[in-house]
């Protein structure tokens, strides 16, 4: 990726910047209903929060949704950003470069490693 110029760095964000997550195209559309979204555990990224517990609870909630033709991994991948709150959501959208997270890569391991370091080291 090319270095950005000072002008580019100082330009106001338009909201059209590429996301750090690349969502795969699905044959069947995935709709996350509001009842499901309310049940998702929330992770703020504060010290004392356990990212391992979040992923366990997250997996349980996601397993309750079983649309035809959609794999659980796709459901988790689409629902994960919604479970992040405040500083954790800022980490996702502001700290990671565009197209950083792609389905099939070890996004959970990256999240756990980064969260664990912040909780233990207080960053």
TIPADO-739741 format. One record per residue: residue in one letter; x, y, z of N, C-alpha, C in turn. Coordinates in nm, 3 decimals, padded with zeros to 5 digits. Last residue first. Layout:
<atoms>
<atom resn="a" n_u="X" n_v="Y" n_w="Z" ca_u="X" ca_v="Y" ca_w="Z" c_u="X" c_v="Y" c_w="Z"/>
...
</atoms>
This chain:
<atoms>
<atom resn="x" n_u="-00.340" n_v="-00.144" n_w="02.755" ca_u="-00.336" ca_v="-00.054" ca_w="02.638" c_u="-00.471" c_v="-00.047" c_w="02.574"/>
<atom resn="x" n_u="-00.289" n_v="-00.321" n_w="02.963" ca_u="-00.358" ca_v="-00.195" ca_w="02.992" c_u="-00.353" c_v="-00.096" c_w="02.878"/>
<atom resn="x" n_u="-00.191" n_v="-00.570" n_w="02.932" ca_u="-00.094" ca_v="-00.461" ca_w="02.938" c_u="-00.157" c_v="-00.326" c_w="02.965"/>
<atom resn="x" n_u="-00.429" n_v="-00.723" n_w="02.937" ca_u="-00.317" ca_v="-00.755" ca_w="03.026" c_u="-00.222" c_v="-00.637" c_w="03.042"/>
<atom resn="x" n_u="-00.592" n_v="-00.595" n_w="02.745" ca_u="-00.642" ca_v="-00.620" ca_w="02.880" c_u="-00.526" c_v="-00.641" c_w="02.976"/>
<atom resn="x" n_u="-00.428" n_v="-00.587" n_w="02.518" ca_u="-00.479" ca_v="-00.462" ca_w="02.573" c_u="-00.526" c_v="-00.482" c_w="02.717"/>
<atom resn="x" n_u="-00.378" n_v="-00.861" n_w="02.477" ca_u="-00.266" ca_v="-00.771" ca_w="02.505" c_u="-00.315" c_v="-00.640" c_w="02.567"/>
<atom resn="x" n_u="-00.639" n_v="-00.950" n_w="02.424" ca_u="-00.567" ca_v="-01.002" ca_w="02.540" c_u="-00.452" c_v="-00.908" c_w="02.577"/>
<atom resn="x" n_u="-00.695" n_v="-00.816" n_w="02.186" ca_u="-00.773" ca_v="-00.788" ca_w="02.306" c_u="-00.699" c_v="-00.831" c_w="02.430"/>
<atom resn="x" n_u="-00.505" n_v="-00.934" n_w="02.012" ca_u="-00.504" ca_v="-00.790" ca_w="02.035" c_u="-00.580" c_v="-00.754" c_w="02.162"/>
<atom resn="x" n_u="-00.581" n_v="-01.208" n_w="02.032" ca_u="-00.444" ca_v="-01.164" ca_w="02.060" c_u="-00.441" c_v="-01.016" c_w="02.094"/>
<atom resn="x" n_u="-00.852" n_v="-01.199" n_w="01.952" ca_u="-00.814" ca_v="-01.246" ca_w="02.085" c_u="-00.675" c_v="-01.198" c_w="02.123"/>
<atom resn="x" n_u="-00.831" n_v="-01.101" n_w="01.687" ca_u="-00.909" ca_v="-01.029" ca_w="01.787" c_u="-00.867" c_v="-01.069" c_w="01.928"/>
<atom resn="x" n_u="-00.678" n_v="-01.307" n_w="01.573" ca_u="-00.626" ca_v="-01.171" ca_w="01.576" c_u="-00.698" c_v="-01.089" c_w="01.682"/>
<atom resn="x" n_u="-00.853" n_v="-01.521" n_w="01.603" ca_u="-00.723" ca_v="-01.525" ca_w="01.670" c_u="-00.663" c_v="-01.386" c_w="01.679"/>
<atom resn="x" n_u="-01.061" n_v="-01.437" n_w="01.437" ca_u="-01.087" ca_v="-01.455" ca_w="01.581" c_u="-00.955" c_v="-01.455" c_w="01.658"/>
<atom resn="x" n_u="-00.945" n_v="-01.436" n_w="01.184" ca_u="-00.987" ca_v="-01.308" ca_w="01.243" c_u="-01.012" c_v="-01.322" c_w="01.392"/>
<atom resn="x" n_u="-00.779" n_v="-01.602" n_w="01.005" ca_u="-00.793" ca_v="-01.624" ca_w="01.149" c_u="-00.830" c_v="-01.494" c_w="01.220"/>
<atom resn="x" n_u="-00.977" n_v="-01.617" n_w="00.707" ca_u="-00.853" ca_v="-01.588" ca_w="00.778" c_u="-00.881" c_v="-01.602" c_w="00.927"/>
<atom resn="x" n_u="-01.239" n_v="-01.656" n_w="00.650" ca_u="-01.148" ca_v="-01.766" ca_w="00.623" c_u="-01.011" c_v="-01.743" c_w="00.686"/>
<atom resn="x" n_u="-01.306" n_v="-01.326" n_w="00.550" ca_u="-01.357" ca_v="-01.454" ca_w="00.598" c_u="-01.261" c_v="-01.565" c_w="00.558"/>
<atom resn="x" n_u="-01.067" n_v="-01.080" n_w="00.632" ca_u="-01.139" ca_v="-01.150" ca_w="00.527" c_u="-01.183" c_v="-01.285" c_w="00.583"/>
<atom resn="x" n_u="-00.951" n_v="-00.775" n_w="00.733" ca_u="-01.014" ca_v="-00.898" ca_w="00.780" c_u="-01.098" c_v="-00.957" c_w="00.668"/>
<atom resn="x" n_u="-00.855" n_v="-00.560" n_w="00.582" ca_u="-00.764" ca_v="-00.632" ca_w="00.671" c_u="-00.820" c_v="-00.768" c_w="00.709"/>
<atom resn="x" n_u="-00.973" n_v="-00.373" n_w="00.415" ca_u="-00.967" ca_v="-00.514" ca_w="00.370" c_u="-00.874" c_v="-00.598" c_w="00.456"/>
<atom resn="x" n_u="-00.792" n_v="-00.099" n_w="00.553" ca_u="-00.898" ca_v="-00.151" ca_w="00.466" c_u="-00.869" c_v="-00.294" c_w="00.421"/>
<atom resn="x" n_u="-00.649" n_v="-00.153" n_w="00.885" ca_u="-00.645" ca_v="-00.102" ca_w="00.748" c_u="-00.756" c_v="-00.164" c_w="00.663"/>
<atom resn="x" n_u="-00.768" n_v="-00.065" n_w="01.206" ca_u="-00.734" ca_v="-00.168" ca_w="01.109" c_u="-00.741" c_v="-00.111" c_w="00.967"/>
<atom resn="x" n_u="-00.851" n_v="00.152" n_w="01.355" ca_u="-00.713" ca_v="00.106" ca_w="01.370" c_u="-00.671" c_v="00.005" c_w="01.263"/>
<atom resn="x" n_u="-01.121" n_v="00.211" n_w="01.301" ca_u="-01.020" ca_v="00.316" ca_w="01.289" c_u="-00.876" c_v="00.265" c_w="01.289"/>
<atom resn="x" n_u="-01.284" n_v="-00.015" n_w="01.331" ca_u="-01.302" ca_v="00.072" ca_w="01.215" c_u="-01.191" c_v="00.174" c_w="01.195"/>
<atom resn="x" n_u="-01.186" n_v="-00.155" n_w="01.561" ca_u="-01.221" ca_v="-00.225" ca_w="01.438" c_u="-01.221" c_v="-00.131" c_w="01.318"/>
<atom resn="x" n_u="-01.151" n_v="00.046" n_w="01.753" ca_u="-01.037" ca_v="-00.037" ca_w="01.712" c_u="-01.065" c_v="-00.101" c_w="01.577"/>
<atom resn="x" n_u="-01.417" n_v="00.124" n_w="01.778" ca_u="-01.320" ca_v="00.219" ca_w="01.723" c_u="-01.196" c_v="00.145" c_w="01.674"/>
<atom resn="x" n_u="-01.513" n_v="-00.102" n_w="01.903" ca_u="-01.563" ca_v="-00.071" ca_w="01.768" c_u="-01.469" c_v="00.030" c_w="01.701"/>
<atom resn="x" n_u="-01.378" n_v="-00.076" n_w="02.144" ca_u="-01.356" ca_v="-00.195" ca_w="02.062" c_u="-01.403" c_v="-00.171" c_w="01.919"/>
<atom resn="x" n_u="-01.477" n_v="00.165" n_w="02.251" ca_u="-01.337" ca_v="00.156" ca_w="02.210" c_u="-01.308" c_v="00.035" c_w="02.121"/>
<atom resn="x" n_u="-01.808" n_v="00.091" n_w="02.159" ca_u="-01.719" ca_v="00.202" ca_w="02.197" c_u="-01.574" c_v="00.180" c_w="02.155"/>
<atom resn="x" n_u="-01.839" n_v="-00.261" n_w="02.095" ca_u="-01.893" ca_v="-00.133" ca_w="02.140" c_u="-01.779" c_v="-00.035" c_w="02.169"/>
<atom resn="x" n_u="-01.921" n_v="-00.546" n_w="01.900" ca_u="-01.819" ca_v="-00.456" ca_w="01.954" c_u="-01.880" c_v="-00.320" c_w="01.984"/>
<atom resn="x" n_u="-02.127" n_v="-00.677" n_w="01.776" ca_u="-02.104" ca_v="-00.707" ca_w="01.918" c_u="-02.000" c_v="-00.615" c_w="01.982"/>
<atom resn="x" n_u="-02.108" n_v="-00.600" n_w="01.514" ca_u="-02.220" ca_v="-00.547" ca_w="01.592" c_u="-02.201" c_v="-00.572" c_w="01.740"/>
<atom resn="x" n_u="-01.896" n_v="-00.748" n_w="01.412" ca_u="-01.879" ca_v="-00.603" ca_w="01.432" c_u="-01.989" c_v="-00.541" c_w="01.518"/>
<atom resn="x" n_u="-02.023" n_v="-01.017" n_w="01.412" ca_u="-01.913" ca_v="-00.979" ca_w="01.500" c_u="-01.897" c_v="-00.827" c_w="01.518"/>
<atom resn="x" n_u="-02.207" n_v="-01.078" n_w="01.216" ca_u="-02.257" ca_v="-01.029" ca_w="01.345" c_u="-02.146" c_v="-00.974" c_w="01.434"/>
<atom resn="x" n_u="-02.059" n_v="-01.175" n_w="01.001" ca_u="-02.143" ca_v="-01.057" ca_w="00.982" c_u="-02.188" c_v="-00.996" c_w="01.114"/>
<atom resn="x" n_u="-01.935" n_v="-01.396" n_w="01.120" ca_u="-01.853" ca_v="-01.293" ca_w="01.055" c_u="-01.932" c_v="-01.164" c_w="01.037"/>
<atom resn="x" n_u="-02.150" n_v="-01.553" n_w="01.201" ca_u="-02.058" ca_v="-01.496" ca_w="01.301" c_u="-01.979" c_v="-01.379" c_w="01.242"/>
<atom resn="x" n_u="-02.255" n_v="-01.621" n_w="00.950" ca_u="-02.338" ca_v="-01.550" ca_w="01.048" c_u="-02.248" c_v="-01.480" c_w="01.149"/>
<atom resn="x" n_u="-02.040" n_v="-01.761" n_w="00.841" ca_u="-02.087" ca_v="-01.638" ca_w="00.776" c_u="-02.172" c_v="-01.554" c_w="00.873"/>
<atom resn="x" n_u="-02.027" n_v="-01.980" n_w="01.011" ca_u="-01.912" ca_v="-01.888" ca_w="01.003" c_u="-01.951" c_v="-01.756" c_w="00.938"/>
<atom resn="x" n_u="-02.264" n_v="-02.116" n_w="00.959" ca_u="-02.248" ca_v="-02.046" ca_w="01.087" c_u="-02.134" c_v="-01.945" c_w="01.081"/>
<atom resn="x" n_u="-02.386" n_v="-02.071" n_w="00.622" ca_u="-02.300" ca_v="-02.136" ca_w="00.721" c_u="-02.287" c_v="-02.050" c_w="00.846"/>
<atom resn="x" n_u="-02.696" n_v="-02.089" n_w="00.476" ca_u="-02.595" ca_v="-01.995" ca_w="00.527" c_u="-02.516" c_v="-02.064" c_w="00.638"/>
<atom resn="x" n_u="-02.907" n_v="-02.255" n_w="00.401" ca_u="-02.805" ca_v="-02.223" ca_w="00.302" c_u="-02.698" c_v="-02.125" c_w="00.347"/>
<atom resn="x" n_u="-03.144" n_v="-02.120" n_w="00.620" ca_u="-03.115" ca_v="-02.222" ca_w="00.520" c_u="-03.009" c_v="-02.171" c_w="00.421"/>
<atom resn="x" n_u="-03.030" n_v="-01.992" n_w="00.934" ca_u="-03.100" ca_v="-01.975" ca_w="00.806" c_u="-03.053" c_v="-02.079" c_w="00.703"/>
<atom resn="x" n_u="-03.019" n_v="-02.015" n_w="01.235" ca_u="-02.981" ca_v="-02.118" ca_w="01.140" c_u="-03.056" c_v="-02.102" c_w="01.007"/>
<atom resn="x" n_u="-02.928" n_v="-01.903" n_w="01.545" ca_u="-02.976" ca_v="-01.858" ca_w="01.414" c_u="-02.927" c_v="-01.957" c_w="01.309"/>
<atom resn="x" n_u="-02.799" n_v="-02.005" n_w="01.755" ca_u="-02.945" ca_v="-02.005" ca_w="01.762" c_u="-03.008" c_v="-01.960" c_w="01.630"/>
<atom resn="x" n_u="-02.535" n_v="-01.960" n_w="01.714" ca_u="-02.584" ca_v="-02.094" ca_w="01.681" c_u="-02.736" c_v="-02.103" c_w="01.689"/>
<atom resn="x" n_u="-02.503" n_v="-01.704" n_w="01.816" ca_u="-02.506" ca_v="-01.722" ca_w="01.670" c_u="-02.560" c_v="-01.859" c_w="01.631"/>
<atom resn="x" n_u="-02.496" n_v="-01.765" n_w="02.090" ca_u="-02.604" ca_v="-01.683" ca_w="02.035" c_u="-02.615" c_v="-01.704" c_w="01.884"/>
<atom resn="x" n_u="-02.259" n_v="-01.920" n_w="02.100" ca_u="-02.387" ca_v="-01.975" ca_w="02.145" c_u="-02.503" c_v="-01.898" c_w="02.084"/>
<atom resn="x" n_u="-02.067" n_v="-01.736" n_w="02.010" ca_u="-02.090" ca_v="-01.859" ca_w="01.934" c_u="-02.225" c_v="-01.921" c_w="01.972"/>
<atom resn="x" n_u="-02.081" n_v="-01.545" n_w="02.215" ca_u="-02.110" ca_v="-01.506" ca_w="02.078" c_u="-02.145" c_v="-01.629" c_w="01.993"/>
<atom resn="x" n_u="-01.981" n_v="-01.687" n_w="02.429" ca_u="-02.121" ca_v="-01.642" ca_w="02.431" c_u="-02.167" c_v="-01.608" c_w="02.290"/>
<atom resn="x" n_u="-01.717" n_v="-01.719" n_w="02.328" ca_u="-01.799" ca_v="-01.835" ca_w="02.365" c_u="-01.947" c_v="-01.797" c_w="02.364"/>
<atom resn="x" n_u="-01.633" n_v="-01.455" n_w="02.292" ca_u="-01.644" ca_v="-01.542" ca_w="02.175" c_u="-01.725" c_v="-01.667" c_w="02.205"/>
<atom resn="x" n_u="-01.643" n_v="-01.362" n_w="02.561" ca_u="-01.724" ca_v="-01.300" ca_w="02.457" c_u="-01.742" c_v="-01.395" c_w="02.339"/>
<atom resn="x" n_u="-01.447" n_v="-01.523" n_w="02.677" ca_u="-01.587" ca_v="-01.542" ca_w="02.715" c_u="-01.680" c_v="-01.480" c_w="02.610"/>
<atom resn="x" n_u="-01.226" n_v="-01.410" n_w="02.555" ca_u="-01.255" ca_v="-01.551" ca_w="02.533" c_u="-01.401" c_v="-01.581" c_w="02.567"/>
<atom resn="x" n_u="-01.216" n_v="-01.149" n_w="02.651" ca_u="-01.251" ca_v="-01.170" ca_w="02.510" c_u="-01.283" c_v="-01.316" c_w="02.478"/>
<atom resn="x" n_u="-01.327" n_v="-01.019" n_w="02.938" ca_u="-01.267" ca_v="-01.143" ca_w="02.892" c_u="-01.307" c_v="-01.169" c_w="02.746"/>
<atom resn="x" n_u="-01.237" n_v="-00.716" n_w="03.097" ca_u="-01.328" ca_v="-00.791" ca_w="03.010" c_u="-01.254" c_v="-00.912" c_w="02.954"/>
<atom resn="x" n_u="-01.026" n_v="-00.596" n_w="03.224" ca_u="-01.111" ca_v="-00.683" ca_w="03.303" c_u="-01.212" c_v="-00.760" c_w="03.220"/>
<atom resn="x" n_u="-01.039" n_v="-00.297" n_w="03.039" ca_u="-00.961" ca_v="-00.391" ca_w="03.118" c_u="-01.056" c_v="-00.471" c_w="03.206"/>
<atom resn="x" n_u="-01.259" n_v="-00.297" n_w="02.750" ca_u="-01.210" ca_v="-00.242" ca_w="02.876" c_u="-01.126" c_v="-00.345" c_w="02.950"/>
<atom resn="x" n_u="-01.387" n_v="-00.370" n_w="02.522" ca_u="-01.242" ca_v="-00.362" ca_w="02.517" c_u="-01.181" c_v="-00.302" c_w="02.641"/>
<atom resn="x" n_u="-01.655" n_v="-00.420" n_w="02.501" ca_u="-01.612" ca_v="-00.281" ca_w="02.498" c_u="-01.461" c_v="-00.266" c_w="02.486"/>
<atom resn="x" n_u="-01.888" n_v="-00.634" n_w="02.368" ca_u="-01.749" ca_v="-00.625" ca_w="02.411" c_u="-01.703" c_v="-00.482" c_w="02.392"/>
<atom resn="x" n_u="-02.195" n_v="-00.803" n_w="02.424" ca_u="-02.124" ca_v="-00.679" ca_w="02.391" c_u="-01.983" c_v="-00.682" c_w="02.447"/>
<atom resn="x" n_u="-02.372" n_v="-01.074" n_w="02.271" ca_u="-02.295" ca_v="-01.018" ca_w="02.382" c_u="-02.219" c_v="-00.895" c_w="02.335"/>
<atom resn="x" n_u="-02.690" n_v="-01.053" n_w="02.112" ca_u="-02.544" ca_v="-01.060" ca_w="02.097" c_u="-02.474" c_v="-01.003" c_w="02.220"/>
<atom resn="x" n_u="-02.960" n_v="-01.003" n_w="02.140" ca_u="-02.901" ca_v="-01.111" ca_w="02.219" c_u="-02.749" c_v="-01.117" c_w="02.212"/>
<atom resn="x" n_u="-03.013" n_v="-00.809" n_w="01.951" ca_u="-03.024" ca_v="-00.773" ca_w="02.093" c_u="-02.956" c_v="-00.876" c_w="02.181"/>
<atom resn="x" n_u="-02.997" n_v="-00.957" n_w="01.714" ca_u="-02.895" ca_v="-00.856" ca_w="01.744" c_u="-02.896" c_v="-00.815" c_w="01.890"/>
<atom resn="x" n_u="-03.231" n_v="-01.112" n_w="01.724" ca_u="-03.100" ca_v="-01.176" ca_w="01.728" c_u="-02.992" c_v="-01.076" c_w="01.771"/>
<atom resn="x" n_u="-03.422" n_v="-00.912" n_w="01.699" ca_u="-03.424" ca_v="-01.001" ca_w="01.815" c_u="-03.291" c_v="-01.071" c_w="01.834"/>
<atom resn="x" n_u="-03.363" n_v="-00.803" n_w="01.446" ca_u="-03.337" ca_v="-00.723" ca_w="01.567" c_u="-03.338" c_v="-00.809" c_w="01.693"/>
<atom resn="x" n_u="-03.195" n_v="-01.034" n_w="01.220" ca_u="-03.312" ca_v="-00.963" ca_w="01.273" c_u="-03.281" c_v="-00.898" c_w="01.407"/>
<atom resn="x" n_u="-02.998" n_v="-01.032" n_w="00.955" ca_u="-02.983" ca_v="-01.042" ca_w="01.100" c_u="-03.098" c_v="-00.963" c_w="01.162"/>
<atom resn="x" n_u="-03.008" n_v="-01.206" n_w="00.666" ca_u="-03.076" ca_v="-01.099" ca_w="00.738" c_u="-03.061" c_v="-01.125" c_w="00.887"/>
<atom resn="x" n_u="-02.840" n_v="-01.282" n_w="00.379" ca_u="-02.838" ca_v="-01.301" ca_w="00.523" c_u="-02.904" c_v="-01.181" c_w="00.589"/>
<atom resn="x" n_u="-02.943" n_v="-01.433" n_w="00.073" ca_u="-02.919" ca_v="-01.313" ca_w="00.154" c_u="-02.927" c_v="-01.345" c_w="00.303"/>
<atom resn="x" n_u="-02.761" n_v="-01.694" n_w="-00.073" ca_u="-02.885" ca_v="-01.657" ca_w="-00.005" c_u="-02.858" c_v="-01.534" c_w="00.080"/>
<atom resn="x" n_u="-02.497" n_v="-01.665" n_w="-00.163" ca_u="-02.603" ca_v="-01.705" ca_w="-00.255" c_u="-02.739" c_v="-01.665" c_w="-00.200"/>
<atom resn="x" n_u="-02.295" n_v="-01.384" n_w="-00.071" ca_u="-02.368" ca_v="-01.504" ca_w="-00.034" c_u="-02.474" c_v="-01.536" c_w="-00.139"/>
<atom resn="x" n_u="-01.973" n_v="-01.254" n_w="-00.076" ca_u="-02.103" ca_v="-01.256" ca_w="-00.143" c_u="-02.169" c_v="-01.390" c_w="-00.110"/>
<atom resn="x" n_u="-01.810" n_v="-01.163" n_w="00.233" ca_u="-01.825" ca_v="-01.245" ca_w="00.112" c_u="-01.964" c_v="-01.230" c_w="00.052"/>
<atom resn="x" n_u="-01.674" n_v="-00.855" n_w="00.335" ca_u="-01.783" ca_v="-00.950" ca_w="00.350" c_u="-01.798" c_v="-01.030" c_w="00.221"/>
<atom resn="x" n_u="-01.393" n_v="-00.751" n_w="00.471" ca_u="-01.442" ca_v="-00.784" ca_w="00.337" c_u="-01.548" c_v="-00.892" c_w="00.354"/>
<atom resn="x" n_u="-01.327" n_v="-00.491" n_w="00.693" ca_u="-01.381" ca_v="-00.626" ca_w="00.676" c_u="-01.430" c_v="-00.642" c_w="00.532"/>
<atom resn="x" n_u="-01.259" n_v="-00.234" n_w="00.691" ca_u="-01.150" ca_v="-00.325" ca_w="00.722" c_u="-01.195" c_v="-00.470" c_w="00.704"/>
<atom resn="x" n_u="-01.408" n_v="-00.059" n_w="00.411" ca_u="-01.412" ca_v="-00.119" ca_w="00.544" c_u="-01.291" c_v="-00.209" c_w="00.565"/>
<atom resn="x" n_u="-01.305" n_v="00.235" n_w="00.238" ca_u="-01.327" ca_v="00.091" ca_w="00.240" c_u="-01.324" c_v="00.038" c_w="00.384"/>
<atom resn="x" n_u="-01.490" n_v="00.537" n_w="00.292" ca_u="-01.364" ca_v="00.465" ca_w="00.299" c_u="-01.393" c_v="00.315" c_w="00.298"/>
<atom resn="x" n_u="-01.705" n_v="00.694" n_w="00.301" ca_u="-01.700" ca_v="00.600" ca_w="00.190" c_u="-01.567" c_v="00.526" c_w="00.186"/>
<atom resn="x" n_u="-01.689" n_v="00.884" n_w="00.484" ca_u="-01.774" ca_v="00.771" ca_w="00.518" c_u="-01.776" c_v="00.667" c_w="00.408"/>
<atom resn="x" n_u="-01.510" n_v="01.081" n_w="00.435" ca_u="-01.640" ca_v="01.092" ca_w="00.370" c_u="-01.736" c_v="00.982" c_w="00.410"/>
<atom resn="x" n_u="-01.294" n_v="01.265" n_w="00.639" ca_u="-01.342" ca_v="01.134" ca_w="00.597" c_u="-01.483" c_v="01.148" c_w="00.543"/>
<atom resn="x" n_u="-01.098" n_v="01.542" n_w="00.526" ca_u="-01.208" ca_v="01.487" ca_w="00.606" c_u="-01.254" c_v="01.354" c_w="00.550"/>
<atom resn="x" n_u="-00.742" n_v="01.518" n_w="00.495" ca_u="-00.874" ca_v="01.534" ca_w="00.431" c_u="-00.983" c_v="01.475" c_w="00.519"/>
<atom resn="x" n_u="-00.498" n_v="01.458" n_w="00.599" ca_u="-00.573" ca_v="01.567" ca_w="00.660" c_u="-00.712" c_v="01.587" c_w="00.603"/>
<atom resn="x" n_u="-00.402" n_v="01.255" n_w="00.435" ca_u="-00.421" ca_v="01.227" ca_w="00.578" c_u="-00.507" c_v="01.333" c_w="00.645"/>
<atom resn="x" n_u="-00.381" n_v="01.392" n_w="00.193" ca_u="-00.476" ca_v="01.281" ca_w="00.206" c_u="-00.505" c_v="01.250" c_w="00.352"/>
<atom resn="x" n_u="-00.177" n_v="01.574" n_w="00.259" ca_u="-00.308" ca_v="01.623" ca_w="00.216" c_u="-00.415" c_v="01.514" c_w="00.232"/>
<atom resn="x" n_u="00.033" n_v="01.403" n_w="00.306" ca_u="-00.019" ca_v="01.483" ca_w="00.417" c_u="-00.157" c_v="01.537" c_w="00.384"/>
<atom resn="x" n_u="-00.027" n_v="01.087" n_w="00.136" ca_u="00.030" ca_v="01.221" ca_w="00.147" c_u="-00.031" c_v="01.293" c_w="00.266"/>
<atom resn="x" n_u="00.039" n_v="00.749" n_w="00.224" ca_u="-00.057" ca_v="00.857" ca_w="00.198" c_u="00.011" c_v="00.992" c_w="00.219"/>
<atom resn="x" n_u="00.227" n_v="00.501" n_w="00.056" ca_u="00.220" ca_v="00.599" ca_w="00.165" c_u="00.120" c_v="00.707" c_w="00.128"/>
<atom resn="x" n_u="00.059" n_v="00.218" n_w="-00.084" ca_u="00.140" ca_v="00.339" ca_w="-00.097" c_u="00.121" c_v="00.429" c_w="00.024"/>
<atom resn="x" n_u="00.085" n_v="-00.118" n_w="00.000" ca_u="00.000" ca_v="00.000" ca_w="00.000" c_u="00.089" c_v="00.124" c_w="00.000"/>
</atoms>
